[in-house]
């Protein structure tokens, strides 16, 4: 039996493929040249220039705002790498720390990650939040570190835990000003919206001032160039036809989403390999379009905890058997509880489920809105993006069955 499995794998590995390096199509891959963001990189260079002042370094804060797949993370990473490179030439102790707030979804986890980036000797457990902040301040003072800190997907933690972490981080600079150290923290927040700024106190909000960089969507020709850049790195020479590139760019241009464009061309390559075609044609891109949706992304679904998956399954199942465009939260929760019974899980409380609904909406997996005229009482209505409920249900069931209970 094991030999058969091994032979199947070897057989697949020996098949011809249009790919030479699929990793270059990953959302985590950062190309050496970031296309169509020179203006934004120059803005960041001017904004954070004070960090490289040898004697009197200056802190700066920035908020990068924009939709999904328009290069917010890549922009921050590209600049962070440039900053570290320039600091090394000047023998300055600049540290670039990039933290995803969806993965590190509490203030404690964020401070813990910062501390461990500054020193590998910091244990993973055993400190309170106040103690870990004190450890960070000690490490800053000891090494005179100048920190370029990026908090990615900050919307997530702002909605879940509030914005107090911004105050705590900006407060570090006030503490260090009163000590004999040039250490400092310059902060970049990456978010889809700037609405959370309204919840900041006046002094903390003023630390951002008008420092908001709003990224515009990519147009079709820009997306085509981005695809070409990655195609050269990931596919065999001449394997992807120009028509396939333009079709993928055209489809993704509706949202200006480069991530969706690259996902389309990757799936198209997979379909080409399945047919043993030496070329990726427009029809392969059409097949890719039918199998994925620009909103419901696999990496987003795969990051969900078990009960968020269960709640989304309940919502999908209610829509699967309903002719309605919207369902009520009570209907979603009812389906969720039925699903929990099916998998022998203890259902979460209503308040926790409401928080889950808001998080699913923030990830664009669902849309929520208050009921309008013609509806009895006040309730929240839920809708799904234009995606196959059967396909999504199948994906969710597979994930739930493999997620530790």
Buried (B, 14 or more C-beta within 10 A) or exposed (E): EEEEEEEEEEEEEEEEBBBEEBEBBEEEBEEEEBBBBEEBEEBBBEBBEBBBEEEEBEBBBBBBBBBBBBBBBBBBBBBBEBBBEBBEEEEBBBBBBBBBBBEBBBBBBBBBBBBBBBEEEBEEEEBEBEEBBBBBBEBBBEBBBBBBBBBBBBBBBBBBBBBBBBBBBBBBBEBBEEEEBBBBBBBBBBBBBBEBBEEBEEEBBEBBEEBBBEBBBBEBEBBBBBBBBBBEBBBBEEBBBEEBBBBBBBBBBEBBBBBBBBBBBBBBBBBBBEEEBEBBBBBBBBBBBEEBBBBBBEEBBEEBEBBBBBBBBBBBBBBBEEEEEBBBBEBBBBBBBBBBEEBEBEBBEEEEBEBBBEBBBBBBBBBBEEBEEEEEEEEBBBBBEEBBBEBBBEBBBEBBEEBEE
